[in-house]
Amino acid sequence: MADTRQWRLASRPTGTPTAENFDLVTVERPEPGPGEVLVRTLYQSVDPYMRGRMRDAESYAEPWDVGEPMQAGVVGEVLESEADSLEAGDVVTGNLLWAEHAVADADELRRVNPDLGPVSSALGVLGMPGITAYFGMLDVAEPTPGDTVVVSGAAGAVGSVAGQLARLSGARVVGTAGSDEKTDWLTDELGFDAAINYTETDDLAGAMAEACPDGVDAYFDNVGGPITDAVWPLLNVRARVAVCGQISQYNATEQPTGPRKLGKLVESRARVEGFLVGDYQGRWGEALERLSGFIHEDELQYREHVVDGFENAPDAFLGLFEGENIGKQLVKVAERDV
C-alpha cells in the first residue's frame, strides 16, 4: 500500500498558535468505498476561521479533536472513483483533510470548471472567500451609489473582493490594511478611493474621520478591535454593518470589554448583522457566475499568495496572523496531471 502524509492537531494553543500545535504524520493512503472518491490535493486553503476550530469551545464550526487530522478547503484531482458522478482526472473542491490524499463522498464535492479561472481560484475569488464577500457585501451591507463603505482587512481574500463589489455598486470605498504595499495595491490596482495603513497610524480615529468626511454608510468588518472602534462613531443614519470576522480577537486569551457601543445604534438606527456564507448555499451558483463575469470583464482583480510544499501548511496558516498575505493564502501541494 502507498503512503500519504497528513497534518494533525497536536495540542490546543493558548493565545497565538505555534508550530508545536501541529504534527505531521505518515499514514497508509486510504481507498474509496462505494460512492466515494480518492482525491490528491493540489491546493489547500488556510483561513482565519480555522483558529476557532483549534479551541475546545462551541462555535459555528465544530472544533478539531487533538490527535486527529484537521480539515480545510481543498482543490484536488480525482485519482480513483467508486461514484457514478465523478471519474479519475476530474478536478474537484470540497472540505477535506489537511492531507496529500483523502477520501470523500462524491456528493460532498463540487466539480471545478477550469474555464472560469485557474483551479486555485476555486479556493479564493471563485470559492468560499469570494462568495463570502459577494453575499456579505451585496446582501448584508447593501451598498448604493454615493455611499461611503469601509472594509477592514481589505487586502485579504474576502476584503479585497468585498471592496471591489462595493465600488462596482457605485460606492466610495475606504479600506484598512497592515502595510504600505497593501494600501498601495488597494488604491492603485483595485480602485479603492482611500486606504489606511493601521500599523503606521497613531490616531486611527482621526485617520478614519479624515478618510470618511461624510460618515460611513456601510461597514464590512473582518477585523474588529480598534478599527471597528474608529468606524463606530462615524456610522450614519441607517448604516449597515456586516460582521464577517474578528481576526484581531481570535488569539485573545481574554475578551476585552471596552466601552459600551450600542448607544450609537440608537442614534444612528444602524443595523448590525453577522452572517455565515453557509447560509447562502443554495445561491452559490449565482455568486460564482457573477464573480466570474466580473473577472472576465476585467472589473474584478484578485491576487493569490501561494506557499509551496505540504510540509509548510502550518507556516502558511500562522502567517495569516502576521499579515503576510496579500489576497488569498494558499498552500500548493502538487501539480495537476495533464
N, C-alpha and C positions, 0 to 999 in steps of 0.2 A: 504493500500500500504506500502511496505517496504521502508526504508530509506537507503541512502548511503551518504558518505562524499566525498567532492572534495576540492581541493586547487584552490583558485583564486588569480589573481594578484591584490593586494590591492592598490599598488601605484608603480610608476616608480622610480627606485633607481637613486640616484646621486652618482657616484663612486661605491664602493663595495656594493652589496645588503646586506640587513639585514633582520631579521625575520619579521620586521614591513611591509615589502613589500609583505607578503603573508597572506592570510586569509582562514582559514579552516571553511567550511560551511557544514551543513547537508541539503540534498535535497531529494526529492522523487526519488526513484530508477526508471530509465527510462524503457520503454518497447520497444522491437524491432518492427519495421514495416516491410512491405514486402521487402525481400532481405537483411534484417538486422539481426544482432545477438546481444544478450546481453552478455557482457564479464565481468567476475570477474577478477580483476587484481591480479596476483600472484607476479610479479616483475615489478618494474618501474625503468626506466633508468633516470639518471641525467647526463647532458653533458655540457661542457663549452659553446657550441654554443647557449645554451638557454639564456645566458646573453644578447646576441644581440636581442632576441625576447622580452626582457623587455624594450627595448628602443622604442620610437615612431619615428623611423627613417627607411628609406628604406634600405633593405638588401636582401640577397638571401633567407632568411626565414622571413615570414610575422610576424610583431610584434603582441604580445598578447594585447588584449584590457583590460584596467583597469576594474575590477569588473567581468571579465569573467574567466572561467576555463582555465588553462594552458594546454599544450599538451606535451606528452613525448612518447618515445618508451616504449611499454608495452608488456610483455608476460602474457597472461591470459587464462582462461578456459571458453569455451562457456557454458553458463547456459541455454539460450533459443535461438532457431534458427527459423527464418522465411525465411531461404535461403536454396536452394537445395544443395549448395556446402559444407555446414558445418552443424554439428549436435552437440547436447549437449554432453559435455565431450571432444570435440576437444580442443587441445591447440594451440593457435594462437599468432601471434605477429603483431604489427602494431603501427601506431602513433595514440594514444588515449588520453583521458583527464587524468590529474592528479586526478584520482578518483578511489574509490574502485570498482565501477561498471560503465560501459559505453556502449552505443550502437554504433555500427559501421556497415558500409556497408560491407557485406561479401567479396565483390570483392576487398576491400582495405586491406584485411588481408592476411597473409601468414601462412599456417599451419606449426607448428613446428614438426620436426621429432625427437623424443626423442632418436632414435638410433644414431644420430650424436653427441650427448653430452647432458649434463644436460640442462633442458629447459631454465635456466637462461642464458646459453651461447648464446642464440638467441638474447640477447641484448648486447653481448660483442664480444668475439672472433668469434662467428658464427652469428654475426649480423652486424649492421651498423659500429661499430668501426673496427672490423676485416676486413670487406670489404673495408672500407676506407684505411686501411693500405695496403691491397693487391693491389689495383689499384694505390694508390699514390706512393707506392714503386716500383712495378714492371712495371707499365705503364708510370709513370711520371719520377721518379728518375732513373730508369733503371740501377740497379747495375750490374756490371760484375765482374768476378773473378779477384782478385787483387786490386779492387777499395778500397779506403777509404771512408766509408759512415758515416756521423754524423746524429744522430737522437736527436732532442731536445724533452723534455717531454717524455723521453724514458721509464719511469716506468708507464706510463698511459696506458689506454686501447688500444689506437691507436699506440702509440710509441713503446710499448713492442712487438707488433706483427710486426710492420714495421721493427724494428731492426733485429728480428729473420729471417724475409724473406730476408733481405739483407745478413745475414750470410749464409742462405741456398743457396744464389746465388753465394757464394764464395768470398764475400767481407770481408774486415776488418771493424769492426763496433765499433764506439765510441758513447756512449750515455751520455746525461746530465740528472740529476735528483736532487731533493732537499734534500736528506738525505743520510747518510751512509748506512742505511738499504736498501734504494732503489738502490744505486750504487752497493752494495754487491749482491743484487738479480740479477742485470743485468749481472755482470761478473761471479758470482758463479753458477747461475742456468740457465740463458738464453744464455750464451756463448758469450756475448759482449767481445771484446778484451780490451776495456778500458771504464771507466765511470768517469765522473766529477761531484762532488757534488758542484753545483754552489753557495750554501749558505755558504760553508766553504772555498771558493777560492777568495783570494784578487785580484789575477791577472788572470782573466778569459781568456784574450787573450793569456797570456803565457801558461796557462794550456792547452788550446786548441791546441796551436802550438806544445807543447810537446807531446800531445796525437796523433797528426797528422803530424809526421815529413815529410811525403811525400805529404802534402797538402790534400785537400778534393775534391773528385771526384763527390760525390752526398751528398746532404743535405736535410733531411726530416724535415721540420720546423713546429713544433706545437706551438711554444712559441713566437718567435720574440724577439725584445728588445736587451738587452746586449749580449745574447747568439748568436743571429744572427750577431751582430756586431763583435763578436770574430771569428766566422766562416768565415765571408766575405773575409778578406784579404788572406785566405788560399785556396780560390777556384782555382782549377787547370784549365788548358785549356780544354774547352768543358765540364765543370762541369754542373751538373743538380741540380736545386733547386726546390723541390716540396713543395709548400706553402699550408699546411693543415689547420693551425690555428695560432692565435696570442694571446694566453691567457694572456700574460704579458700586453697587451694593453686593454683588454676588459673592465676593470673598470676605465680606464683613463678618466678624465673629459676634458682633452685637449690632442690632439695627438701631441707627441713631434716631432719636425722636425729632429733634429740630423744632423750629417754630410751627405753630398751627397754621395751616394754609387754607383751610376750607372756607374761611370767611370771604376770600376773594371770589369764590364761586357764587356767593350770594350777590355780590356787587356786579359781577360780570355776566351772571346767568350762563356761565360756561358749562359745557358738557365734557366730562372726563370719562373715557371708555377704554377699558382694556380689551384685548382681543387675542384670539389664537387662530393661526392660519388653518388649523384642522376644522374649524367651524365652517369653512368655505369649501370643503372637499368636493362637493357636487358642482362647483363652479370653476375648478382649476383649469378646465379646457378653455373657458372664456379668457382667463388671465393669460395663459400661455399663447393663445392666438394673438391677443393684442400686444403683448410684450414682444413677441417675435416680429410682428408687423412694425413696431417702433424701431427695432434693431435694424431690420432690412431697409427701412426708410431713413436710416442714419439720424433718427431723432432720439435714440437712447444709446448711451455709451456704457460700457462696463469694463471692469478690469479683474483679473484673477491673480492672486498671489499663490504660486504653486511651490510647495516644498517637496523635493524629490526623496523617495525612499520610504517604504513602510516603517522601517525602524525609527523614522523621525516623526511619526504621528504625534506622540506626546509633546514634542517640542513645538510642533505647529499649533497644537491646542493651547499650550501655555503662552505662546506668542500673542494670542488674542488679547490677553490681559496686559500685555506690554504695548499694545497698539502697533504691532509690527506690520500688519497687513494693510494694504490699500485694496479695497474691493473684497472679493470672496477668497477666503483662506481654504486651500485645498492641499491634499497630500496625493501625489502621483505615485501609484503603487506598481503599475505595469503598463506596457504598451499593448494596444489592441492588435490582435492577429488579423491581418488583411490578406 
